[in-house]
Amino acid sequence: MGAVDEGRWALRLAVGLLAGGVGLYALYKLTLNRHQEEQVGRGGGGRQSEKQKLGHTVSGLKLAAANRGIADAQPGCVLTKSPDSLEQRHLQVVLGLLQGTSDSSTREQTLVTLGNSAAFTTNQDLIRKLGGLNIVANCLSDEVTSVKVKAMNVLNNLSMSLANQEELKVWIPQILEIVEATTLNSELQVAGLRVLTNISVTNNYHHMVTNSIPHFLKLLAEGTESVKVQVLKILVNLSANPGMAHDLLCAQAPLSFLLLFDSCGHKDVLLRLLIFVANLKESLNLLQGSVQYEMESIHSVLFGNPTPFSHKLQTLMLYQDNEVKHQVARIIIK
């Protein structure tokens, strides 16, 4: 068996050892090395010893094994990995790719990968430690709407972490601006509202959304059911904070506000709306001193005397759902 034949036999052995995508990458490197060795052998005009041939083969296999880690961290390989198997080196590659490319389709794909990985708590912390929060949030300034949507989706998962919220608070004004400026009921608007829902779970950043309360109420009146539900999640979070009661009660109620309390409406909307009002009623009892409210304010529409709202509550006492009845009772009894 000649040197070339033995080299081919070694390559066939390597194919068996390094099967799969990563093996093919390593095999390419091994083939390149073998080709170079053969060229050197021909140029020297002499036969290689068995020891030399074995040494070259082993060296090639070692190089292939070392390159497994390199191939595994290539962008194309990382973007197709399972989200729960991404390690720090993988996330570094994805973040670097996101930061270094202006291609919209590539940015979207990397954001989807980051969004899926950020569904896991450990990755939420890891992405923050790698400086990924600002890299993702900077995508909110992208000219392509679909990229902004994907960025919002990533921030939605990342904002599940309280530690991440502390760093993301600087982006709250821009998220609010996007929600207010974008098309009504758009995917981008809903994605932004989801991020604000997570951030409003604690009282820490409620003061930063005070000026957006009138717009939230506008979306509540004009939005689709999905927008209404998402806005109400935020309003319920705000109303659970007694410190926000004054701003909420003073806000102007939409003209169609009371229509939302119809018993024929969507239950998810109705239930959250009643929780919102019940929370305000409890906070109202805690407010000190007399406050003058405008005629069209939330306070006047809900708690003025007499008020059409009381008739809505009487009707809702007959509603065939215990959760709804419980919230109505909270409003009436308090």
Phi, psi and omega in degrees: 000126182284173181296322181292317179297318180294325177297319178295322178298321179295323179293319178297323176296319180295326178300318180293325182283330188242043180294152179103178184300313181292323179298321179296321177298316180294322180297323177301315180296319181294319179298318179298316179297317181297319180297318180294322180295319180295321179297318178296318180299316180295320182295327182279341176078006182240164178277145174277143177286161178300324179295319179295316181297317179296320180297318179296319181295313179298318179299320179296320179293322178296319179296320179298316180296321180294327182281351176302313180297322179294312180297323182295336182259008176291145183308314182298324180286318182297319184292345179255001180284156176295136184305325184280357180254002180287130178255179183303316182296326178292315180296326176297320178297314182296315179296321178296320178294318180297320182285333188261357182242150175249001179288123187297316182295322178293318179298319178297316182296318179293324179293322176297317178299315179295321180297318179293319181290329181286357174287347180258132186304316182299322180288330177300316179289320183294318179297321177297314183294335179272004181079020186284339183298313180291325179298316179291314183297329177297338178290347177294343179266003179296145181286339183270122184299319182297329176291318177300318180300313180297322179295318177299320180296321177294314180297329177300314179289319181295329183283001173291339180270128179295325178295322178291324180301323181299322178278329183281350184300332180292344181264355181302314179302320180289322177296317177298318180297318179296315180300321182282328186270336185284170182298138179302133177069012181287162178299323179294321180295315179296319180298319178294320178296326178295318178298316180295329177298313179296317183292334182270005180297322175259167180279355191301326188239015181300322182298339183279347181248006183306315183291346181265359180303314178302323179289323176302317180293327176295316178295326178297324181278325189253344187282168173289175180301319181295322177291317178303313181299316182293320177296318181294328175300319178292313182296323177296317178299317180293319183290341177285349178260108181305333179293345179261356186301315183301313181295322179290317182291330181278344182296147181284130180280139175299153181300327183266015187303312183293337179295338180292343182269008179296139183293342180273359181285176181292131185298319181300323178288311183300314183297314180292327178295319179291323176297317178303313181291318180297320177297318179296322180296318178295318179291327180299323180291342182265345183293136181263141177080166180270139181236134178270120181252145177292157183299324183265011183287162176303320180299312183294321181291322184270319190241008174294159185228123353284166183214145175300338181297325180298326177291324176298318181296321179299320178293321183288343175295341179265001183296137185274059177202126185292326179295317179296315180299321181297317180291325175297319179295323177300322182287319185286317187286319186296000000 
